Amino acid sequence: MNLPTVKQLRYFVALESHEHFGKAAEACFVSQSAFSTAIRELETILEVQLVDRTNKNVTVTHIGRQIAVEARRCLRDVENLVELARSNHAPLTGELRIGVIPTIAPFLLPRVLPALRQQFPNLRLYLSEDITQRVYEKLMNGELDLIIIALPYALRNVEVMPLFKDRFFLACREDTQHTRPRRYIFNDLNPESILLLEDGHCLRDHTLSACRLQDMDKISRFTASSLLTLTQMVDADLGISYLPEMVKGSTLLTGTNVKIWSLPEESYREVGLAWRRGSAREVEFMQLGEFIKTTWLTLLATHTSTK
């Protein structure tokens, strides 16, 4: 029996996700001609038409959608096979693909990675930065081994290891016209005074929940696509906002007049590590989580004691 190859299945899964030969080929780091040939070979092997082709569009057929689901399962089984083999090696060696959300990556990674490289010199890290939903999808598709995200977040078929709490701070100019920051008078805020990230960033939802922002009239209709943009908007006194504790000591606030103040109640998000349920490398992933947790809390304690 002539069976599909792992490469053919991976290519088809990419095509089903992108619905575009050029974008899917680019995502697989292969030429479009080689990519198209592999898809045609897969159709020949399976004796079905997986996609309808026109000059401009690609439409995955109904049977193609069903086969894509099974192809992902096959690829996950192959990943598990590789993980099982790796688990017999020294822990935290070889390749590890980690997805990190953009409200964590620029603050956590520069502080933790140097110590991680020193402790595990044979570990080769490949990092991918994206919003939570997309890194989760990549994890479940086998493109990533681990993800570092902010909790709570609804996830299925994964194991989650909470690492540490990341408190929220009020962020505004010291001379802001929107509130009295040292007293934190929320009820005195003008309508649309609170600036947040745009929908799609879990930090927006965590801020609303953790900081108990229930009066939506106080939330500005103008949003930011990144923490950098959000900080610049606050610096221009277009409103106030809330920033996670991990921005302290970073370059985010450098060159701005933005100050941060503790909130009267403990408001926080939780940073966590997640991997596919049943992974043969679970013990190894937990070891990595403990290392990140210990390193971060040590750095945080050192920063606090030297203030």
Secondary structure, 3 states (H helix, E strand, C coil): CCCCCHHHHHHHHHHHHHCCHHHHHHHCCCCHHHHHHHHHHHHHHHCCCCEEECCCCEEECHHHHHHHHHHHHHHHHHHHHHHHHHCCCCCCCEEEEEEECCCCHHHHHHHHHHHHHHHCCCEEEEEEECCHHHHHHHHHCCCCCEEEEEECCCCCCEEEEEEEEEEEEEEEECCCCCCCCCCCCHHHCCCCCEEEECCCCHHHHHHHHHCCCCCHHHEEEEEECCHHHHHHHHHCCCCEEEEEHHHCCCCCCCCCCEEEEECCCCCEEEEEEEEECCCCCHHHHHHHHHHHHHHHHHHHHHHHHCC
